[in-house]
């Protein structure tokens, strides 16, 4: 991951303060609009950590998956031993 160092400033936002996150950082971290974040203070620094959302469908679950090209056929995992669905 590319190291990015940008400058921003605090601005009044209602009764709070807000800081803008540059678009380059948003893209690198793949943040969404209205992204939930955890705010931590460590060694007099503010750390924002994105909260990963749980995928709601199979497309979201595998959206970042990259095929390694090592399999060109289905894997045989052996005989069913529980309540697996028959294929």
SULNORWO-V610000 format. One record per residue. RES is the residue in one small letter. SS is DSSP state (~ for helix, > for strand, _ for the rest). Layout:
res:RES ss:SS
res:RES ss:SS
This chain:
res:x ss:_
res:x ss:_
res:x ss:_
res:x ss:_
res:x ss:_
res:x ss:_
res:x ss:_
res:x ss:_
res:x ss:_
res:x ss:>
res:x ss:>
res:x ss:>
res:x ss:>
res:x ss:_
res:x ss:_
res:x ss:>
res:x ss:>
res:x ss:>
res:x ss:>
res:x ss:_
res:x ss:_
res:x ss:_
res:x ss:~
res:x ss:~
res:x ss:~
res:x ss:~
res:x ss:~
res:x ss:~
res:x ss:~
res:x ss:_
res:x ss:_
res:x ss:_
res:x ss:_
res:x ss:_
res:x ss:_
res:x ss:_
res:x ss:>
res:x ss:>
res:x ss:>
res:x ss:>
res:x ss:>
res:x ss:>
res:x ss:_
res:x ss:_
res:x ss:>
res:x ss:>
res:x ss:>
res:x ss:>
res:x ss:>
res:x ss:>
res:x ss:_
res:x ss:_
res:x ss:_
res:x ss:_
res:x ss:_
res:x ss:_
res:x ss:_
res:x ss:~
res:x ss:~
res:x ss:~
res:x ss:~
res:x ss:_
res:x ss:_
res:x ss:_
res:x ss:_
res:x ss:_
res:x ss:_
res:x ss:_
res:x ss:_
res:x ss:_
res:x ss:_
res:x ss:_
res:x ss:_
res:x ss:_
res:x ss:_
res:x ss:_
res:x ss:_
res:x ss:_
res:x ss:_
res:x ss:_
res:x ss:_
res:x ss:_
res:x ss:_
res:x ss:_
res:x ss:_
res:x ss:_
res:x ss:_
